[in-house]
Amino acid sequence: MRPAPASPIDWAAVPGAESAYRLVRHPSGARIIVAPMRERASVSLALMFGVGSRHETATTTGLAHFIEHMVFKGARRYPTARAISEAIEGVGGALNAATDKEITLYWAKVPRAHLELAVDVLSDMVFHAGFDSDELRKERQVVIEELRMYQDNPQDYVHTLFDEVMWPGHPLGRDTAGTEATVRSFERDDCLHHLRRHYHADNLVISVAGALDGDGVAERLGAAVEGWGHGPRPVFEAAAPPPEEPRLRLLSKRTEQANLVVGARSASYLSPDRYPVDVLNAVLGEGMSSRLFLELRERRGLAYDVHSFTIKHRDTGCVGVYLGCEPRRAVTALAAAVAELERLAAEPVAEPELEKAREYCKGRLELQLEGTNALCNFLGQQELLCGGIETPAEVVARLDAVTAADLRRVAGEALASGLRGAVIGPFRSPEKFMTMLTR
């Protein structure tokens, strides 16, 4: 391993670096992270629960996402959706939530003087949601319309099909929002049972970052979680090696553009190889100076949108390529993308290109952490999912340690696991696409 060069970034000045945050385990069991960014005008607060669609069965898939919707419909102190939104928006703030495979997240960003309001609103809506029967009925239809919206958008839906073929028959392969059938089945008791099992302090990280001083903040947040109860961490089905078949999902649909995703299994977020995979992703297809962009778009004009991406879960992950192109050029474009993946496994990346990718990853991190919401999530999700926090300086050191040999190795391991893909477009047969995945 070569020595890490000095970083051009002054990480000591970046909020979140070294000891710029405080992590407290409250007697309730909740973990509380406080990260002062005193020069900012805002404060961001997030409640993060270690439960998502991965922890659901085939009959309950989409329940975590449905509950995320329902808690915005009214609670004890803020009895309506309007009361909730007006409380935060009335001070110029923002309020939102997200459900993923392994986490459910609720957050608010408010001016620095209104942290107490954000705590009050989030804690009330999450732990004292009403689940009114009329609101439940209406929200079922709203979520179904959300499902239909994504299904009508090939650029989004092709990723859902890719998940299905990457983790077939597994919760990771299901749509986080569920299906129309499961969403129609959800009742109030289902929601309350899910909350009792998973929304408790032992499964919670509270993260706050922004214009605050650390003294007393953790104690005030801790007071808000008292009495929220205890319980076990949710269990999940381990990700098995992918079967030989199927390798491809083809949705034949009349579209003006073909949408394709191709990829392979790769590192989890707990694996040391996540850093080489991130650098590989930067070389392959992040930005307008990446290999995919320069080759497929600039040199050959095969696609308007082409990029690579990574997905990381606790015990598995993948690296993939998305491209949208004219249907008659889809097979040629897919072959070109696969060739770039294969070249990374066959040839070492030259040092200037490798250094550019490292600097890209480090600079992107620095820019992301300028915002209070980004730092709040950066710290909180690491603690919740990984059980510990790496500071930006530690991440930079790991990125700087990535070598060309590392990139060849992780690319080769991904290809050895077998390429898989998803295609949406006006095609009758998958054979030509399958040839690209099995050559």
Secondary structure, 3 states (H helix, E strand, C coil): CCCCCCCCCCHHHCCCCCCCCEEEECCCCCEEEEEECCCCCEEEEEEEECCCHHHCCCCCCCHHHHHHHHHHHCCCCCCCHHHHHHHHHCCCCEEEEEECCCCEEEEEEEEHHHHHHHHHHHHHHHHCCCCCHHHHHHHHHHHHHHHHHHHCCHHHHHHHHHHHHHCCCCHHHCCCCCCHHHHHHCCHHHHHHHHHHHCCHHHEEEEEEECCCCCCHHHHHHHHHCCCCCCCCCCCCCCCCCCCCCCEEEEECCCCCEEEEEEEECCCCCCCCHHHHHHHHHHHHCCCCCHHHHHHHHHCCCCCEEEEEEEECCCCEEEEEEEEECHHHHHHHHHHHHHHHHHHHHCCCCHHHHHHHHHHHHHHHHHHCCCHHHHHHHHHHHHHHHCCCCCHHHHHHHHHCCCHHHHHHHHHHHHHHCCEEEEEECCCCCHHHHHHHHC
